[in-house]
Amino acid sequence: MTELPSARSAEVGRRIGVGLMYGLWKPRVLGAWRVPVNGPVILAVNHSHNIDGPMVMGVAPRPTHFLIKKEAFVGPLDPFLTGIGQLKVDRDTTDRTAITRALGVLENGGVLGIFPEGTRGEGDFASLRAGLAYFAVRGGAPIVPVAVLGSTDRRGRLIKGLPPLRSRVDVVFGEPFDAGDGSGRRTRKALDEATGRIQKQLAAHLENARRLTRR
């Protein structure tokens, strides 16, 4: 049986994230109250910088289990990320273990964090993978769109790969929505249609978030 990460371990990760993110930068969090207080939820996060995941982990109102590419689990980061309830995923194959563990998080009423673009890029939700639709429909979980803005505006002087220390990073949570059409179908056609609906919702949220934050 595949061992599931505990909410307690993800809460440890959340507390570490709170200390680091608020210690190093100045997060401005908008709409966190929109995240349902209990039950399964998927946070769909745009991904343009490596700090986007830790930032959401630190500012989200609930402990979050992110699906993270296996390449990040190197050296001491492997036991650390595993210990704080994060999920290793092989993006080059159908990773049954990761799928089972992610669905288990939702079945237990937890929060699953996903970068639906699959990899770091422009962070504009332009190309979505079908995985998000699968987890949302199969897990019966609403999706909360999350826009992280400001992490790529400027490079830091001390560490070029990070935003300037004490700079503002905006995290905007959107309204939760259901990806499915209500039929419960999980066919390829149904998932493709769900992916289309998700993309429209996420793109609209990002546009609203940019307007709201003037970024």
ABEGO torsion letter per residue (X at the ends): XBBBBBAAAAAAAAAAAAAAAAAABBBBBBGAAABBABEBBBBBBBBABAAAAAAAAAABABBBBBBBBAAABBEAAAAAAAAAGBBBBBAABBBAAAAAAAAAAAAAGBBBBBBAAGBBBAGAGABBBAAAAAAAAAAGBBBBBBBBBGAAABBBAABAABBBBGBBBBBBBBBBBBABAGAGBABAAAAAAAAAAAAAAAAAAAAAAAAAAGX
